[in-house]
């Protein structure tokens, strides 16, 4: 079931990214294209077979996992910028791109790199499962490393959530409010990942479901906004005053 969910999510992301290529080549909405492309790459690096193949080409020390973390950081930051600007959430935009947001990103990024360098990371496996299975200090460091990797997406998601809730309760067109609802669900799902360390091992599959639910909600939500813009033009603007207070 997990593999079906992974490959299905990859297919959805890839199709949406592919659909954006003509517009991207014309220089239209490049941020949206890069969001979909980065999410597609992130899902690809989350699946065991392509992950191992790519990591083996990089030396077999799980550098692909570190790349994956920064691909996710880039994707979620692009989502945050796109959504806060689109919905007129100026406060949220400042929390992402201002001094606070950049400090959070820098501290988490440096912590992530430091933790990775402290791990004996030899042995390619998605999620660094083989490294964790060795136990001892490396297993503990992998837990800290994973927590650092989840921290920045959770921060961005919590910044986005208030604007999405306001948009859902606004008088915006139904497709936009539906998109905002999906983005809010995705944001909550990402925030929940902070609690993964306390989830019992028997609930392991729940982690995959939460992660891929978040990705699908973001992809479908952004695609709905794009479709609404195409369908309604300017009348589907997401930046009405009701979405920011």
JOQUIPE-V394845 format. One record per residue. N is the residue number from 1. RES is the residue in one letter. OMEGA is omega as a letter, one per 40 degrees, with the letter a starting at -180 (none if undefined). NEAR is the number of other ideal C-beta (glycine too) atoms within 8 Angstrom. Layout:
# JOQUIPE-V394845
N,RES,OMEGA,NEAR ; N,RES,OMEGA,NEAR
This chain:
# JOQUIPE-V394845
1,X,a,5 ; 2,X,i,7 ; 3,X,i,7 ; 4,X,i,7 ; 5,X,a,11 ; 6,X,a,13 ; 7,X,i,9 ; 8,X,i,8 ; 9,X,i,12 ; 10,X,a,12 ; 11,X,i,8 ; 12,X,i,11 ; 13,X,a,14 ; 14,X,a,9 ; 15,X,i,8 ; 16,X,i,11 ; 17,X,i,13 ; 18,X,i,7 ; 19,X,a,7 ; 20,X,a,13 ; 21,X,i,9 ; 22,X,i,7 ; 23,X,a,10 ; 24,X,i,11 ; 25,X,i,6 ; 26,X,i,6 ; 27,X,a,5 ; 28,X,i,6 ; 29,X,a,9 ; 30,X,i,8 ; 31,X,i,9 ; 32,X,i,12 ; 33,X,a,13 ; 34,X,i,10 ; 35,X,a,14 ; 36,X,a,14 ; 37,X,i,9 ; 38,X,i,13 ; 39,X,i,14 ; 40,X,i,12 ; 41,X,i,9 ; 42,X,i,13 ; 43,X,i,13 ; 44,X,a,10 ; 45,X,i,15 ; 46,X,a,11 ; 47,X,a,13 ; 48,X,a,7 ; 49,X,i,6 ; 50,X,i,9 ; 51,X,a,17 ; 52,X,a,11 ; 53,X,a,8 ; 54,X,a,10 ; 55,X,i,15 ; 56,X,i,9 ; 57,X,i,6 ; 58,X,i,9 ; 59,X,i,7 ; 60,X,a,9 ; 61,X,i,9 ; 62,X,i,14 ; 63,X,i,10 ; 64,X,i,12 ; 65,X,i,15 ; 66,X,i,11 ; 67,X,i,9 ; 68,X,a,12 ; 69,X,a,10 ; 70,X,i,9 ; 71,X,i,12 ; 72,X,i,12 ; 73,X,a,13 ; 74,X,a,10 ; 75,X,a,12 ; 76,X,i,13 ; 77,X,i,11 ; 78,X,i,12 ; 79,X,a,13 ; 80,X,i,13 ; 81,X,a,12 ; 82,X,a,12 ; 83,X,a,13 ; 84,X,i,15 ; 85,X,a,10 ; 86,X,a,9 ; 87,X,i,15 ; 88,X,a,12 ; 89,X,a,14 ; 90,X,i,8 ; 91,X,i,7 ; 92,X,i,13 ; 93,X,i,11 ; 94,X,i,10 ; 95,X,i,9 ; 96,X,a,13 ; 97,X,i,7 ; 98,X,a,8 ; 99,X,a,5 ; 100,X,a,8 ; 101,X,i,12 ; 102,X,i,9 ; 103,X,i,8 ; 104,X,a,10 ; 105,X,a,11 ; 106,X,a,8 ; 107,X,a,8 ; 108,X,a,13 ; 109,X,i,11 ; 110,X,i,8 ; 111,X,a,9 ; 112,X,a,13 ; 113,X,a,9 ; 114,X,i,8 ; 115,X,i,12 ; 116,X,a,11 ; 117,X,i,6 ; 118,X,a,6 ; 119,X,i,12 ; 120,X,a,6 ; 121,X,a,11 ; 122,X,i,7 ; 123,X,a,8 ; 124,X,i,11 ; 125,X,i,12 ; 126,X,a,11 ; 127,X,a,8 ; 128,X,a,13 ; 129,X,a,8 ; 130,X,i,9 ; 131,X,i,16 ; 132,X,a,12 ; 133,X,i,7 ; 134,X,i,9 ; 135,X,i,6 ; 136,X,a,6 ; 137,X,a,5 ; 138,X,i,12 ; 139,X,i,12 ; 140,X,i,8 ; 141,X,i,11 ; 142,X,i,12 ; 143,X,i,10 ; 144,X,i,9 ; 145,X,i,13 ; 146,X,i,11 ; 147,X,i,11 ; 148,X,i,11 ; 149,X,i,10 ; 150,X,a,12 ; 151,X,a,10 ; 152,X,i,13 ; 153,X,i,12 ; 154,X,i,12 ; 155,X,a,10 ; 156,X,a,14 ; 157,X,i,14 ; 158,X,i,9 ; 159,X,a,12 ; 160,X,a,17 ; 161,X,a,12 ; 162,X,i,8 ; 163,X,i,15 ; 164,X,i,15 ; 165,X,i,9 ; 166,X,a,13 ; 167,X,i,15 ; 168,X,a,10 ; 169,X,a,5 ; 170,X,i,10 ; 171,X,i,4 ; 172,X,i,12 ; 173,X,a,9 ; 174,X,i,5 ; 175,X,i,13 ; 176,X,i,14 ; 177,X,i,12 ; 178,X,i,10 ; 179,X,i,14 ; 180,X,i,14 ; 181,X,i,11 ; 182,X,i,13 ; 183,X,i,15 ; 184,X,i,13 ; 185,X,i,10 ; 186,X,i,16 ; 187,X,i,14 ; 188,X,i,10 ; 189,X,i,13 ; 190,X,i,14 ; 191,X,i,11 ; 192,X,a,8 ; 193,X,i,14 ; 194,X,a,9 ; 195,X,a,7 ; 196,X,a,10 ; 197,X,a,7 ; 198,X,i,4 ; 199,X,i,10 ; 200,X,i,4 ; 201,X,a,5 ; 202,X,i,4 ; 203,X,a,8 ; 204,X,i,8 ; 205,X,i,8 ; 206,X,i,8 ; 207,X,i,11 ; 208,X,a,11 ; 209,X,i,9 ; 210,X,a,11 ; 211,X,a,11 ; 212,X,i,11 ; 213,X,i,11 ; 214,X,a,13 ; 215,X,a,14 ; 216,X,i,11 ; 217,X,i,13 ; 218,X,a,14 ; 219,X,a,13 ; 220,X,i,11 ; 221,X,i,15 ; 222,X,i,15 ; 223,X,i,9 ; 224,X,i,13 ; 225,X,i,13 ; 226,X,a,11 ; 227,X,i,9 ; 228,X,i,13 ; 229,X,i,9 ; 230,X,a,7 ; 231,X,a,8 ; 232,X,a,10 ; 233,X,a,7 ; 234,X,a,5 ; 235,X,i,6 ; 236,X,a,13 ; 237,X,a,6 ; 238,X,a,12 ; 239,X,i,9 ; 240,X,a,10 ; 241,X,a,5 ; 242,X,a,9 ; 243,X,i,14 ; 244,X,i,12 ; 245,X,none,2
